[in-house]
Amino acid sequence: MSRDVRLDIGLRPVINVSGTMTSLGASIVLREVAEGMSAILPQFVEIDQLHRRASEVIAKACHAEAGCITASASAGITLAIAGAMTGADLALIERLPDTTGMKNEVVVQMGHLCSYGAPIEQAVKMTGAKPVLVGQATYAQRYQLDAAITERTAAALYVISHHVVNFGQIPLETFAEAAHAKGVPVIVDAASEYDLTGLLDRGADIAIYSAHKFLSGPTAGIVAGRKDLVRATWAQNCGIGRGMKVGKESIYGAMVALEAWGRRDHAAVRRREQAALDTWVAALTGRPGVLARIVPDPTDNPLDRLEVHVDPEGAHISAWGLADRLAAGDPPVIVRDHEVEHGFFQMDPCNLHPGQEHVVAARFAEELDAAQKSNEIIGGSLFERRERRAAAVRRWPD
Ligand SMILES: *Cc1c(COP(=O)(O)O)cnc(C)c1O
């Protein structure tokens, strides 16, 4: 690798073992994607034609009728919902978020109302649509969905993610059957899902992916599915989509990333990730108060992670204390800590540069050795830790 640009502008050279996080810059963009993007940047293009080429690439990769690139998956959700309300009617498109004269309700299971850094409900409401909640957080049934769908329903939204409640929900197939029985299209947020074709097979009319997550592409969203719905999504560029504009470099970068995905040696990637996990298991085994086990991805993506349980009595440090020490160190190591209140965090090997797994293992050893020498438990209050994070947002840019 050439010189680290981060150091030039005073950024810490973080090592990402948390996954594909917007807060850390998503993923390692493939070299061929970066080269494609810089090749198109100085050129003029007919942007609608470029979008047509992107539709062809998405159609092929996702076995879909058509596709379009948006600024992000979140923008894709907003624009697909908008499209379900307006169709390709330009007068209606210009009218949003005023939904006068349109079906404007979106049914969604309560357990699917996640935050991926922002509330998904807001991505729906921005269009002027009104979310209609189905069931309770951990309980949703077909009869509740049937009752929620009326002549005002424009779309049914379904979320597949580790962010959502993963039990007690309606299976996608049943959800789609109920929606289709009343002529309502099903929009699936599959931002982090590796399966580019299966969701459309299982009943989705639209499936939405992030280009900057597992695909290692630029920041963009990929909307794949039924041609009339994709067209209506794309046409929002003449309306509320304008403020979520995606440029030529990201459209083309996402195309290159999709094509690269089809050629990727997925088995080799898995072997590399497994080797990193093995390195970490070896480094953590036998350490007092630390229990590490390899766990599968909760939504069945072909990706394992290491779950590190930390018993503060034995380790002299809490799980969040260890996460914070690693993040504060040199180099900073950022772990996957959204469930840390249960006394564990995870280590995700999918965004490592070669050799970084050993740096991470060494940093763990340093912090755990230091904690053993401590007479009190390192970590502090979990509640205050969360407050500190919220306060940092309010204080920015300091
Ligand atoms: C990441 C994520 C999003 C947002 O994707 P962006 O492309 O970053 O906007 C939406 N939904 C789910 C389930 C996600 O994991």
The ligand as an ORCA input file, in Angstrom:
! r2SCAN-3c Opt
* xyz 0 1
  C     -26.894     -0.441      6.253
  C     -28.341     -0.632      6.221
  C     -29.163      0.323      5.643
  C     -28.631      1.609      5.111
  O     -27.829      1.366      4.004
  P     -27.071      2.604      3.339
  O     -26.723      2.109      1.990
  O     -25.866      2.850      4.185
  O     -28.008      3.732      3.323
  C     -30.520      0.093      5.574
  N     -31.038     -1.024      6.076
  C     -30.289     -1.983      6.645
  C     -30.948     -3.201      7.174
  C     -28.906     -1.811      6.752
  O     -28.149     -2.744      7.315
*
